[in-house]
Amino acid sequence: MATKKKTSKKTATTGKKKQKKELSQPVRIALASGFLLIFVVACLFALVGLRDRFGDASAIVYEEPVQQLHTETVQVSYSYDDVLELVDRQLINGPNAMGWQRLNSDGDVQVRKIFGEYPASQFLAELETHIDRTGAPAQLKSNRSKGTLELLWQGKVRLQLRYFIPEPAVVKQGKIALIMDDMGGSLSKMRQLLDLGIPVTPAILPGTEYAKKSSQLLQEKQHEFMIHMPMQPRSYPRTNPGKNALLVDQTPEVKKRLVQSYIESLPGAVGGNNHMGSRFTEDTESMRIVLKELKKHKFFFIDSRTIGSSVAFNEARKLGLKTGTRNIFLDNEEDVSYIRRQIRKMVSMASKNREIIAICHPYKETFEALKQEIDWLKSQPVDFVVASKIVHSY
């Protein structure tokens, strides 16, 4: 009997094991997943309840887009007078207006002169948007470079507003004194010089046919001029510097007397420079005599530097005389293209914040080159000045 009981117990244990084996792995996974899902859902409901009870509801409010309640569009027709009134309020009599003046109409176009600055681009863009929204056949056309604003209606200009546009200020960096030598032989060339449109200092050669009349003309015009003092060149006497020229072998008294005669013959002159003089300006003693005489009359002297070994500029500095020296010749070649290149070179030199003395002559090619370059010259960042503004005492 005892043996049977043991067998039954063993059999029962084996049955339980069989029952456990019947729960396969997929079933167990499914049960676990279901339990987990129920747990997550329960947590979410709990969190929502906490949010509703303690959370800031205003932080999670979303506004739906407003739907158009009225489907019918009211059509508004704008006339030219309506658009004109808009332009009047914003431009002619607007808050930034400084007054205006009625000008003569140009046909059907009304013209107004507006005082004050040209409107800012952003302001005009906003006004153009307002005009576009009217749906009227109107357009605002701006031209800042010309200083005009035009109101067009059906493609035709009906109103023009004119503003004053100041020329952009050009920053001046250097100075140029342009001297024209050998003047006094022709009054017509002197008038050409005066009509060039930029300051040019004429240097009149004493004893020439129209020297005195030229000086009188210049004094009437209150235009500065110099004496072009004839001096001995190295090639003398083969090359003649002219009548009553300064020569190295002359006595000091003769040299002084000649300088005095130049000054007396051309009243109103304020300075001098040398005509030729490649030999004379090399001679220290001769130059000192001349420069001392000029200093007595409060003249300045510009060394034309017809030779590299000239002592004139250095001697003038030692004497405390206002002086300067030539930096460039414009017309060593009587050719318009060459002279124009030299003019450009002259400006390039001055634009490096320098004071430049340039010398030219009354050749027809020089006048033509200057005329061709005059507009360009006026637009450059340099000042053209008379010779007295560019000499210094040291």
DOVOBA-262428 format. One record per residue (C-alpha): x, y, z; residue in three letters; residue number from 1. Coordinates in steps of 0.5 Angstrom, whole numbers, plus 500, padded with zeros to 3 digits. Last residue first. Layout:
N
+------+-------+-----+-----+-----+
: east : north :  up :   r :   k :
+------+-------+-----+-----+-----+
:    X :     Y :   Z : ala : NUM :
...
+------+-------+-----+-----+-----+
//
This chain:
394
+------+-------+-----+-----+-----+
: east : north :  up :   r :   k :
+------+-------+-----+-----+-----+
:  621 :   753 : 409 : tyr : 394 :
:  617 :   757 : 406 : ser : 393 :
:  611 :   754 : 402 : his : 392 :
:  608 :   754 : 395 : val : 391 :
:  602 :   750 : 393 : ile : 390 :
:  596 :   756 : 394 : lys : 389 :
:  601 :   761 : 390 : ser : 388 :
:  600 :   757 : 384 : ala : 387 :
:  593 :   757 : 383 : val : 386 :
:  589 :   751 : 385 : val : 385 :
:  586 :   745 : 382 : phe : 384 :
:  583 :   740 : 388 : asp : 383 :
:  583 :   733 : 387 : val : 382 :
:  578 :   727 : 388 : pro : 381 :
:  577 :   727 : 381 : gln : 380 :
:  570 :   729 : 378 : ser : 379 :
:  573 :   736 : 375 : lys : 378 :
:  578 :   732 : 371 : leu : 377 :
:  574 :   727 : 368 : trp : 376 :
:  569 :   733 : 365 : asp : 375 :
:  576 :   737 : 363 : ile : 374 :
:  579 :   731 : 359 : glu : 373 :
:  577 :   733 : 352 : gln : 372 :
:  578 :   740 : 353 : lys : 371 :
:  585 :   739 : 356 : leu : 370 :
:  587 :   735 : 351 : ala : 369 :
:  585 :   740 : 346 : glu : 368 :
:  588 :   746 : 349 : phe : 367 :
:  595 :   742 : 349 : thr : 366 :
:  594 :   740 : 342 : glu : 365 :
:  593 :   747 : 340 : lys : 364 :
:  600 :   749 : 344 : tyr : 363 :
:  599 :   754 : 350 : pro : 362 :
:  605 :   750 : 354 : his : 361 :
:  604 :   746 : 360 : cys : 360 :
:  607 :   745 : 367 : ile : 359 :
:  605 :   741 : 373 : ala : 358 :
:  606 :   743 : 380 : ile : 357 :
:  603 :   737 : 385 : ile : 356 :
:  601 :   737 : 392 : glu : 355 :
:  600 :   730 : 394 : arg : 354 :
:  595 :   726 : 398 : asn : 353 :
:  596 :   720 : 393 : lys : 352 :
:  591 :   723 : 389 : ser : 351 :
:  596 :   728 : 386 : ala : 350 :
:  600 :   723 : 383 : met : 349 :
:  594 :   720 : 379 : ser : 348 :
:  592 :   726 : 377 : val : 347 :
:  598 :   728 : 374 : met : 346 :
:  599 :   721 : 370 : lys : 345 :
:  592 :   722 : 368 : arg : 344 :
:  594 :   729 : 365 : ile : 343 :
:  600 :   726 : 362 : gln : 342 :
:  596 :   720 : 358 : arg : 341 :
:  592 :   726 : 355 : arg : 340 :
:  598 :   730 : 353 : ile : 339 :
:  600 :   723 : 349 : tyr : 338 :
:  594 :   722 : 346 : ser : 337 :
:  594 :   730 : 344 : val : 336 :
:  601 :   730 : 341 : asp : 335 :
:  605 :   736 : 342 : glu : 334 :
:  611 :   732 : 346 : glu : 333 :
:  614 :   735 : 352 : asn : 332 :
:  606 :   737 : 353 : asp : 331 :
:  604 :   735 : 360 : leu : 330 :
:  611 :   737 : 364 : phe : 329 :
:  611 :   734 : 371 : ile : 328 :
:  613 :   735 : 378 : asn : 327 :
:  615 :   742 : 378 : arg : 326 :
:  618 :   745 : 384 : thr : 325 :
:  616 :   750 : 390 : gly : 324 :
:  618 :   756 : 393 : thr : 323 :
:  616 :   761 : 398 : lys : 322 :
:  622 :   765 : 400 : leu : 321 :
:  626 :   763 : 406 : gly : 320 :
:  633 :   764 : 403 : leu : 319 :
:  635 :   757 : 404 : lys : 318 :
:  628 :   755 : 401 : arg : 317 :
:  630 :   759 : 395 : ala : 316 :
:  637 :   756 : 394 : glu : 315 :
:  634 :   749 : 395 : asn : 314 :
:  629 :   750 : 389 : phe : 313 :
:  634 :   754 : 385 : ala : 312 :
:  639 :   749 : 385 : val : 311 :
:  638 :   745 : 378 : ser : 310 :
:  642 :   739 : 377 : ser : 309 :
:  636 :   735 : 374 : gly : 308 :
:  635 :   740 : 369 : ile : 307 :
:  629 :   744 : 366 : thr : 306 :
:  627 :   744 : 373 : arg : 305 :
:  621 :   749 : 373 : ser : 304 :
:  623 :   752 : 379 : asp : 303 :
:  617 :   756 : 382 : ile : 302 :
:  619 :   762 : 385 : phe : 301 :
:  615 :   766 : 390 : phe : 300 :
:  614 :   774 : 390 : phe : 299 :
:  615 :   779 : 396 : lys : 298 :
:  618 :   784 : 392 : his : 297 :
:  624 :   784 : 396 : lys : 296 :
:  624 :   776 : 396 : lys : 295 :
:  624 :   777 : 388 : leu : 294 :
:  631 :   781 : 389 : glu : 293 :
:  634 :   775 : 393 : lys : 292 :
:  632 :   770 : 389 : leu : 291 :
:  635 :   773 : 383 : val : 290 :
:  642 :   774 : 386 : ile : 289 :
:  641 :   767 : 390 : arg : 288 :
:  640 :   764 : 383 : met : 287 :
:  647 :   767 : 380 : ser : 286 :
:  651 :   765 : 386 : glu : 285 :
:  648 :   758 : 386 : thr : 284 :
:  649 :   757 : 378 : asp : 283 :
:  645 :   751 : 376 : glu : 282 :
:  639 :   755 : 375 : thr : 281 :
:  643 :   759 : 369 : phe : 280 :
:  645 :   753 : 365 : arg : 279 :
:  638 :   749 : 364 : ser : 278 :
:  635 :   756 : 364 : gly : 277 :
:  629 :   755 : 360 : met : 276 :
:  624 :   760 : 362 : his : 275 :
:  624 :   760 : 369 : asn : 274 :
:  619 :   761 : 374 : asn : 273 :
:  616 :   767 : 378 : gly : 272 :
:  611 :   770 : 383 : gly : 271 :
:  605 :   775 : 384 : val : 270 :
:  604 :   779 : 378 : ala : 269 :
:  600 :   785 : 378 : gly : 268 :
:  604 :   789 : 374 : pro : 267 :
:  608 :   786 : 369 : leu : 266 :
:  613 :   791 : 366 : ser : 265 :
:  615 :   793 : 373 : glu : 264 :
:  617 :   786 : 375 : ile : 263 :
:  621 :   784 : 369 : tyr : 262 :
:  625 :   790 : 369 : ser : 261 :
:  626 :   789 : 377 : gln : 260 :
:  629 :   782 : 375 : val : 259 :
:  633 :   785 : 369 : leu : 258 :
:  636 :   790 : 374 : arg : 257 :
:  638 :   785 : 379 : lys : 256 :
:  642 :   781 : 374 : lys : 255 :
:  645 :   787 : 371 : val : 254 :
:  648 :   789 : 378 : glu : 253 :
:  650 :   782 : 379 : pro : 252 :
:  654 :   782 : 373 : thr : 251 :
:  652 :   778 : 367 : gln : 250 :
:  656 :   772 : 366 : asp : 249 :
:  651 :   767 : 368 : val : 248 :
:  646 :   770 : 363 : leu : 247 :
:  639 :   773 : 365 : leu : 246 :
:  635 :   774 : 359 : ala : 245 :
:  633 :   781 : 356 : asn : 244 :
:  631 :   779 : 349 : lys : 243 :
:  629 :   771 : 348 : gly : 242 :
:  632 :   764 : 351 : pro : 241 :
:  636 :   763 : 345 : asn : 240 :
:  638 :   756 : 343 : thr : 239 :
:  645 :   756 : 339 : arg : 238 :
:  647 :   762 : 344 : pro : 237 :
:  646 :   758 : 349 : tyr : 236 :
:  646 :   750 : 349 : ser : 235 :
:  646 :   750 : 356 : arg : 234 :
:  640 :   755 : 357 : pro : 233 :
:  640 :   762 : 360 : gln : 232 :
:  634 :   765 : 363 : met : 231 :
:  628 :   768 : 361 : pro : 230 :
:  623 :   769 : 367 : met : 229 :
:  616 :   767 : 366 : his : 228 :
:  613 :   772 : 370 : ile : 227 :
:  606 :   769 : 374 : met : 226 :
:  599 :   770 : 374 : phe : 225 :
:  593 :   770 : 378 : glu : 224 :
:  586 :   772 : 376 : his : 223 :
:  582 :   778 : 378 : gln : 222 :
:  579 :   778 : 371 : lys : 221 :
:  581 :   785 : 370 : glu : 220 :
:  588 :   784 : 373 : gln : 219 :
:  588 :   778 : 368 : leu : 218 :
:  586 :   783 : 362 : leu : 217 :
:  591 :   788 : 364 : gln : 216 :
:  597 :   782 : 365 : ser : 215 :
:  595 :   780 : 358 : ser : 214 :
:  595 :   787 : 355 : lys : 213 :
:  602 :   788 : 358 : lys : 212 :
:  605 :   781 : 355 : ala : 211 :
:  601 :   782 : 348 : tyr : 210 :
:  608 :   782 : 344 : glu : 209 :
:  612 :   779 : 348 : thr : 208 :
:  617 :   783 : 352 : gly : 207 :
:  616 :   779 : 359 : pro : 206 :
:  614 :   772 : 358 : leu : 205 :
:  607 :   771 : 362 : ile : 204 :
:  606 :   765 : 366 : ala : 203 :
:  599 :   763 : 366 : pro : 202 :
:  596 :   760 : 372 : thr : 201 :
:  591 :   755 : 371 : val : 200 :
:  584 :   754 : 375 : pro : 199 :
:  579 :   750 : 372 : ile : 198 :
:  574 :   751 : 367 : gly : 197 :
:  578 :   752 : 361 : leu : 196 :
:  575 :   759 : 359 : asp : 195 :
:  581 :   763 : 362 : leu : 194 :
:  586 :   759 : 358 : leu : 193 :
:  582 :   760 : 352 : gln : 192 :
:  582 :   767 : 353 : arg : 191 :
:  590 :   767 : 354 : met : 190 :
:  590 :   764 : 347 : lys : 189 :
:  586 :   769 : 344 : ser : 188 :
:  591 :   774 : 347 : leu : 187 :
:  597 :   772 : 344 : ser : 186 :
:  604 :   772 : 345 : gly : 185 :
:  604 :   773 : 352 : gly : 184 :
:  604 :   766 : 355 : met : 183 :
:  610 :   762 : 355 : asp : 182 :
:  608 :   758 : 361 : asp : 181 :
:  602 :   755 : 363 : met : 180 :
:  602 :   753 : 370 : ile : 179 :
:  597 :   747 : 373 : leu : 178 :
:  597 :   747 : 381 : ala : 177 :
:  594 :   741 : 383 : ile : 176 :
:  592 :   739 : 390 : lys : 175 :
:  591 :   732 : 393 : gly : 174 :
:  585 :   728 : 397 : gln : 173 :
:  579 :   732 : 396 : lys : 172 :
:  573 :   728 : 398 : val : 171 :
:  567 :   729 : 393 : val : 170 :
:  561 :   731 : 396 : ala : 169 :
:  555 :   728 : 392 : pro : 168 :
:  551 :   733 : 388 : glu : 167 :
:  545 :   735 : 392 : pro : 166 :
:  538 :   733 : 389 : ile : 165 :
:  533 :   738 : 390 : phe : 164 :
:  526 :   735 : 389 : tyr : 163 :
:  521 :   735 : 383 : arg : 162 :
:  514 :   732 : 384 : leu : 161 :
:  511 :   730 : 377 : gln : 160 :
:  503 :   729 : 376 : leu : 159 :
:  499 :   726 : 371 : arg : 158 :
:  504 :   722 : 367 : val : 157 :
:  500 :   717 : 363 : lys : 156 :
:  500 :   709 : 363 : gly : 155 :
:  493 :   709 : 365 : gln : 154 :
:  494 :   714 : 371 : trp : 153 :
:  501 :   716 : 372 : leu : 152 :
:  504 :   719 : 379 : leu : 151 :
:  511 :   722 : 378 : glu : 150 :
:  517 :   723 : 383 : leu : 149 :
:  523 :   726 : 381 : thr : 148 :
:  530 :   728 : 383 : gly : 147 :
:  534 :   726 : 377 : lys : 146 :
:  538 :   721 : 380 : ser : 145 :
:  532 :   719 : 385 : arg : 144 :
:  528 :   717 : 379 : asn : 143 :
:  521 :   714 : 382 : ser : 142 :
:  515 :   712 : 378 : lys : 141 :
:  508 :   711 : 382 : leu : 140 :
:  503 :   708 : 378 : gln : 139 :
:  495 :   708 : 378 : ala : 138 :
:  490 :   704 : 374 : pro : 137 :
:  486 :   703 : 380 : ala : 136 :
:  486 :   697 : 384 : gly : 135 :
:  487 :   701 : 391 : thr : 134 :
:  492 :   696 : 393 : arg : 133 :
:  497 :   698 : 388 : asp : 132 :
:  497 :   705 : 391 : ile : 131 :
:  498 :   702 : 398 : his : 130 :
:  504 :   698 : 396 : thr : 129 :
:  507 :   704 : 392 : glu : 128 :
:  506 :   708 : 399 : leu : 127 :
:  510 :   703 : 402 : glu : 126 :
:  515 :   702 : 397 : ala : 125 :
:  516 :   710 : 397 : leu : 124 :
:  517 :   710 : 405 : phe : 123 :
:  522 :   704 : 404 : gln : 122 :
:  526 :   708 : 399 : ser : 121 :
:  527 :   714 : 403 : ala : 120 :
:  523 :   720 : 400 : pro : 119 :
:  528 :   726 : 397 : tyr : 118 :
:  529 :   731 : 402 : glu : 117 :
:  526 :   738 : 403 : gly : 116 :
:  522 :   743 : 399 : phe : 115 :
:  518 :   740 : 393 : ile : 114 :
:  517 :   743 : 386 : lys : 113 :
:  510 :   741 : 384 : arg : 112 :
:  508 :   740 : 376 : val : 111 :
:  501 :   738 : 374 : gln : 110 :
:  502 :   734 : 367 : val : 109 :
:  496 :   735 : 362 : asp : 108 :
:  501 :   740 : 358 : gly : 107 :
:  507 :   741 : 362 : asp : 106 :
:  504 :   745 : 368 : ser : 105 :
:  508 :   751 : 370 : asn : 104 :
:  510 :   750 : 377 : leu : 103 :
:  507 :   750 : 384 : arg : 102 :
:  511 :   751 : 390 : gln : 101 :
:  512 :   746 : 396 : trp : 100 :
:  513 :   746 : 403 : gly :  99 :
:  517 :   742 : 408 : met :  98 :
:  513 :   736 : 408 : ala :  97 :
:  515 :   730 : 413 : asn :  96 :
:  508 :   730 : 416 : pro :  95 :
:  505 :   730 : 409 : gly :  94 :
:  503 :   736 : 405 : asn :  93 :
:  506 :   734 : 398 : ile :  92 :
:  508 :   727 : 400 : leu :  91 :
:  504 :   722 : 404 : gln :  90 :
:  497 :   726 : 404 : arg :  89 :
:  498 :   729 : 397 : asp :  88 :
:  499 :   722 : 395 : val :  87 :
:  493 :   719 : 398 : leu :  86 :
:  489 :   725 : 395 : glu :  85 :
:  492 :   724 : 388 : leu :  84 :
:  489 :   716 : 389 : val :  83 :
:  482 :   719 : 390 : asp :  82 :
:  482 :   724 : 385 : asp :  81 :
:  484 :   719 : 380 : tyr :  80 :
:  478 :   715 : 382 : ser :  79 :
:  478 :   709 : 386 : tyr :  78 :
:  472 :   704 : 385 : ser :  77 :
:  470 :   699 : 391 : val :  76 :
:  468 :   692 : 390 : gln :  75 :
:  465 :   689 : 396 : val :  74 :
:  467 :   681 : 396 : thr :  73 :
:  461 :   676 : 398 : glu :  72 :
:  464 :   670 : 402 : thr :  71 :
:  462 :   673 : 409 : his :  70 :
:  464 :   669 : 415 : leu :  69 :
:  471 :   667 : 413 : gln :  68 :
:  474 :   662 : 417 : gln :  67 :
:  479 :   664 : 423 : val :  66 :
:  484 :   659 : 424 : pro :  65 :
:  484 :   655 : 430 : glu :  64 :
:  487 :   657 : 436 : glu :  63 :
:  491 :   652 : 440 : tyr :  62 :
:  491 :   653 : 448 : val :  61 :
:  497 :   649 : 451 : ile :  60 :
:  500 :   654 : 456 : ala :  59 :
:  493 :   657 : 458 : ser :  58 :
:  491 :   650 : 462 : ala :  57 :
:  497 :   651 : 467 : asp :  56 :
:  497 :   644 : 470 : gly :  55 :
:  494 :   642 : 477 : phe :  54 :
:  488 :   638 : 476 : arg :  53 :
:  487 :   638 : 469 : asp :  52 :
:  495 :   635 : 469 : arg :  51 :
:  494 :   631 : 474 : leu :  50 :
:  488 :   627 : 471 : gly :  49 :
:  492 :   627 : 464 : val :  48 :
:  497 :   624 : 468 : leu :  47 :
:  493 :   618 : 471 : ala :  46 :
:  490 :   617 : 465 : phe :  45 :
:  497 :   616 : 462 : leu :  44 :
:  499 :   611 : 467 : cys :  43 :
:  493 :   607 : 466 : ala :  42 :
:  494 :   606 : 459 : val :  41 :
:  501 :   604 : 460 : val :  40 :
:  499 :   599 : 465 : phe :  39 :
:  494 :   596 : 461 : ile :  38 :
:  499 :   596 : 455 : leu :  37 :
:  504 :   592 : 460 : leu :  36 :
:  499 :   587 : 462 : phe :  35 :
:  498 :   586 : 455 : gly :  34 :
:  505 :   585 : 453 : ser :  33 :
:  506 :   580 : 458 : ala :  32 :
:  500 :   576 : 456 : leu :  31 :
:  502 :   576 : 449 : ala :  30 :
:  510 :   574 : 451 : ile :  29 :
:  507 :   568 : 455 : arg :  28 :
:  503 :   566 : 450 : val :  27 :
:  509 :   566 : 445 : pro :  26 :
:  513 :   562 : 450 : gln :  25 :
:  508 :   556 : 451 : ser :  24 :
:  504 :   555 : 457 : leu :  23 :
:  502 :   547 : 456 : glu :  22 :
:  509 :   546 : 460 : lys :  21 :
:  506 :   548 : 466 : lys :  20 :
:  500 :   543 : 465 : gln :  19 :
:  505 :   537 : 464 : lys :  18 :
:  509 :   539 : 470 : lys :  17 :
:  503 :   539 : 474 : lys :  16 :
:  501 :   532 : 471 : gly :  15 :
:  508 :   529 : 473 : thr :  14 :
:  507 :   532 : 480 : thr :  13 :
:  501 :   528 : 480 : ala :  12 :
:  504 :   521 : 478 : thr :  11 :
:  509 :   522 : 483 : lys :  10 :
:  504 :   522 : 488 : lys :   9 :
:  500 :   517 : 486 : ser :   8 :
:  507 :   512 : 485 : thr :   7 :
:  508 :   514 : 493 : lys :   6 :
:  502 :   512 : 495 : lys :   5 :
:  502 :   505 : 491 : lys :   4 :
:  509 :   503 : 495 : thr :   3 :
:  506 :   505 : 502 : ala :   2 :
:  500 :   500 : 500 : met :   1 :
+------+-------+-----+-----+-----+
//
